[in-house]
């Protein structure tokens, strides 16, 4: 098998365009991308779209858009071309049919006429007898007469690959040496009865023709690796492949209850993170930690730093648990690392319709630019910006009733009247002066700043939690602040 040192690295990422991209799929793409970049190799992006019932052009377009949003680039594949085009399997059917024919002509594959019912019955009998329940080789050595008899019955065969009667051992780049005995790797189908090639054929054939040196993929595909190694040997004998690639199987991504994260789990959806306003670099940073780390005490890093350090041998084979809270925390760190101009630009979609609850004419760019540095330190995801700054652009604050009940205790009206009086005479060009005014109001009523500012915050912003209060008051301005305190007093009086 090839090694990183012996030849230029060529890896591939080959998803199927079926629905919303899954974060596990993104993690696989990320590790392949980082591995290729680290070794100055080639990343081949290939589309496995042979399943007409599940694949769609809409999903294909969404997949490419998602990868571009994440910042992935590829050296060969859709939109960039390359020497092994086409890179969509649906456009390579003639190639697969030719290889399947050559495998049959060489005796490395054969037609299998067994019906589903017959296969099930024999599997059940094998299980009952304590034998392996894989395909039993029933059609391995049919005579011409037996084939003709089956066809006379109207049976249409699938094509099976003839596995060699030998133990297969290989060194997994993540898991070390693995061995599979012949009895546990039976002959397998490579072409459906309707002539459509199966993944078990097209994937290794494309890897061979595209000269892939390293196959880095999910642990769920590990059981197919001995079959593919045997097929590779046959393809080498036929002059179709040059070498067997090295394999590395990445750990499962687990969800709640230590179950494998599936497409049905909400947190698996890439679109969810994009819609919530995760930064691509924040999400990728977290996904990189699902099986790998830059250093024991370092969770936050750039993709350039990951590329510089990434080695597939450092990947941990144990399952990795997806932790949404940690993902959000790392994304928050990346938001704080942005320069303010970049931050304001990335927030732009959430400051416009349909996300923004205010009228376009009520949005004040100067106020937004003034509040942005304070908001940047508070957000976990960009979509939170709307609720954090809506008090600046709405005619009245969105009043959270739970916040009102929590802050407006007995005596809050007296405190608000005193705070209003102190704020009237404060210096509104200084957040510190506004703080001193509310602090003084609190002292009048025997309250520390934390207790004194809560009713003011809810009166002005509608919520108990938000941006730094006094900077917010300064940006909102004296007239609107006093008007909102008056409105709160009127409500308390009612």
Buried (B, 14 or more C-beta within 10 A) or exposed (E): BBEBEEBEBBBBBBBBBBBBBBBBBBBBBBBBBBBBBBBEBBBBBBBBBBBEEEBBEEBBEBBBEBBEEBEBEBBBBBEEEBEBBBBBBBEBBEBBBEBBEBBBEEEBBBBBBBEEEEBEEBBEEBEEEEEBBBBBBBBEEBEEEEBEEBEEEEBEBBBBBBBEEEEBEBEBBBBEEBEBEBEEBBBBBBBEBEEBBBBBBBBBBBBBBBBBBBBBBBBEBBEBBBBBBBBBBBBBEBEBBBBBBBBBBBBBBBBEEEEBBEEEBEBBBBEEBBEBBBBBBBBBBBBBBBBBBBEEEEBBBBBEBBBEBBEBEEBEBEBBBBBEEEBBBBBBBBBEBBEEEEBBEBBEBBBEEEBBEBEEEEBBEEBBEBBBEBBBEBBBBBBBBBBBBBBBBBEEBEBBEEBBEEBBEEEBBBBBBBBBEBBEEBEBEEBEBBBBBBBBBBBBBEBEBEBBBBBBBBBBBBBBEBBBBBBBBBBBEBEBBBBBBBBBBEEBEE
